[in-house]
Amino acid sequence: MATQRHYEELARQLSAIGTVKRGLGRVLPTDCPSGAAIVLMLLDRYGEMRMSKLAELLDIDMSVTSRHVAHVADRGWVDRKPDPLDRRSRLLSINASGRTLLGQVSERYTDALASCLSDWSDEDVDHLNELLDRLRTSFGDTRSRTLPHQAETSFTRTPSQR
C-alpha cells in the first residue's frame, strides 16, 4: 500500500492535470468546447441513448447535460427522436455531421498529444494509458461499464459499422 506521501504527491499531480486539459482544449474547434466533444465521443462509442444515460456517463447533473446536448443539437451534430418505450423521453444519436466533426477533434487531439509527448516511448504511453484506465476504474468510471441495452451492439461494432 502506498504511503501518505505518495497520495499527497498524486493529489498535486492530479491538480496539475487541469493545465494539460486546458492545453488540449485549445486545439478544439471554437464552436466545439470540450463538453460538446465528450458528448459526441460518448454517443459515438455507446450509440443511441437517453439523456439520463448520457448524464450518468458524463457523471454530471442533468441540467448541465441538457446544455451540452442543446449545444451539439443546435449545431446539427446529433439527432433527437422520441423514445418508442417512453414518448416523453428522447433518444440521442450522433449523426454524420457529428462524426465528421468528431474525426477532426480526434485528429487534433492525437496530433497535440503526439507533439507534446514526442520524446515518450510507445511503452511509456502504453503504461500511462494502463494506469489512467486503472485509476478511472478505481473511481468507478461509469464509461467502463457495459450499458445493459447495448451490450451486444455498441461494443461489438466498429465506428465504420455504425
Secondary structure, 3 states (H helix, E strand, C coil): CCCHHHHHHHHHHHHHHHHHHHHHHCCCCCCCCHHHHHHHHHHHHHCCEEHHHHHHHHCCCHHHHHHHHHHHHHCCCEEEEEECCEEEEEEEEECHHHHHHHHHHHHHHHHHHHHHCCCCCHHHHHHHHHHHHHHHHHCCCHHHCCCHHHCCCCCCCCHHHC
